[in-house]
Amino acid sequence: WKTCGFVMENIGDISVQLEASDEEQVKVSRITGSTFAVVVTLSLPRSLFSLLPPLSHRIKFEALFFSHGINEQQTIAYKINETGLQERICEQFLEKLQNYVDKHVTPNLSLYHFKVSNGLTNNLEKLAGLYKHTKKGKYPDFIVMCEQIGRDIGCIRFTSCKSAKDRTSMSVTYEYCNILTGEHDLHHEDVPGVLEQFRRDGTRYYNTFKNIGSYKYCFNKLQCKLLPGIYRPPPGTFGDGAQHT
């Protein structure tokens, strides 16, 4: 995570320059600049380039990174009070998120859906409050609120554990249910059944075979017990000889 934090701190040194091209495919035409000011020039077909507003031809990145452990190693980290790195990462990027919203989102709230404009400030306050809980233990609502704010402000966002496989699968399937509840009228009482179905017969379950050659999430019984309840796989979908790769 130290490496991830370093990358997120420095990705702002990269910008993308868009230019029109007679070719029909989008491609990287050149990379210029220096280590601390990289410019990636991306060639777009003229038909696509013509749709862009004039001021959007150069894109700067603003990167945010939040870390909240949920596995058995994080359980030990809480027991021995070794969560300093996670706290430093979250505190740094909570401040950066607030600065980004103040600079780029708040002045342009009229461009966002009314749900966002009405709820963003409240969600940011909730996120800061939830972060305080993460200092004492695993608190999945912190991850959920990070995801919600990411959707609110229209950023490109991904969720990943260290291997981007099993804990990631538990997290993204739960996010599917949160999206269905918040935006497509899925009733809260139906979430457990839908969540189990995603994990038993969804894309993430079939990915397990591609990862290890077996339809099993790579958790043993102890690891499952130490996961927050909402991130536990359904019975029969984990362990039983599944090997990490």
Residue pairs with C-beta under 8 A, 6 or more apart in sequence:
1 67
1 85
1 86
1 89
2 85
4 65
4 67
5 65
5 67
5 89
5 92
7 63
8 63
8 64
8 65
8 93
9 63
10 36
11 61
11 63
12 60
12 61
12 62
12 63
13 35
13 36
13 37
13 38
14 38
14 39
14 40
14 61
15 37
15 38
15 39
15 40
15 58
15 59
15 60
15 61
16 39
16 40
16 41
16 42
16 58
16 59
16 61
17 39
17 40
17 41
17 42
17 57
17 58
18 41
18 42
18 44
18 49
18 52
18 56
18 57
18 58
18 59
19 29
19 41
19 42
19 43
19 44
19 49
19 57
20 43
20 44
20 45
20 46
20 49
20 50
21 27
21 29
21 43
21 44
21 45
21 46
21 49
22 46
23 43
23 45
24 45
25 45
26 42
26 43
26 44
26 45
26 48
27 42
27 43
28 40
28 41
28 42
28 43
29 41
29 42
29 43
30 41
31 38
31 39
31 40
31 41
32 38
32 39
32 41
33 39
44 52
62 96
62 100
62 104
64 93
64 96
64 97
64 100
64 155
65 89
65 93
66 89
66 90
66 93
66 94
66 142
66 143
66 146
67 85
67 86
67 89
67 90
68 86
68 90
68 134
68 138
68 139
68 142
68 143
69 77
69 86
69 138
70 138
70 140
70 143
70 167
70 227
70 228
70 231
71 161
71 167
71 223
71 226
71 227
72 222
72 223
72 226
74 138
75 138
75 226
76 82
77 83
77 86
78 136
78 137
78 138
83 135
86 134
87 134
87 135
90 131
90 134
91 131
94 127
94 128
94 131
97 124
97 127
97 149
98 124
100 153
101 120
101 124
101 153
105 112
105 120
105 153
109 116
109 117
109 120
110 117
112 120
112 152
112 153
112 154
115 152
116 152
116 153
119 152
120 149
120 152
120 153
123 145
123 148
123 149
123 152
124 149
126 145
127 142
127 145
127 146
127 149
130 139
130 141
130 142
130 145
131 142
133 139
133 141
133 142
134 142
138 228
140 174
140 228
140 230
140 231
143 159
143 171
144 174
144 175
144 178
147 157
147 159
147 175
147 178
148 178
148 182
150 157
151 157
151 179
159 168
159 171
159 172
159 175
160 168
161 167
161 168
161 171
163 244
165 207
165 208
165 211
165 218
166 208
166 217
166 218
166 219
166 233
166 238
167 227
167 231
169 199
169 204
169 205
169 207
169 208
169 217
169 233
170 199
170 217
170 227
170 230
170 231
170 232
170 233
171 231
172 204
173 195
173 198
173 199
173 202
173 204
174 195
174 230
174 231
176 195
176 198
176 202
177 186
177 191
177 194
177 195
177 198
180 186
180 194
181 187
181 188
181 191
186 194
195 230
196 234
198 204
199 205
199 217
199 233
199 234
199 237
200 234
200 237
205 215
205 217
205 237
206 215
208 214
208 215
208 216
208 217
208 218
208 242
209 215
211 218
211 245
212 218
212 242
212 243
212 244
212 245
214 241
214 242
215 237
216 237
216 238
216 239
216 240
216 241
216 242
217 233
217 237
217 238
217 242
218 238
218 242
218 243
218 244
219 227
219 233
219 238
219 239
219 242
220 238
220 239
221 239
224 232
224 233
224 238
224 239
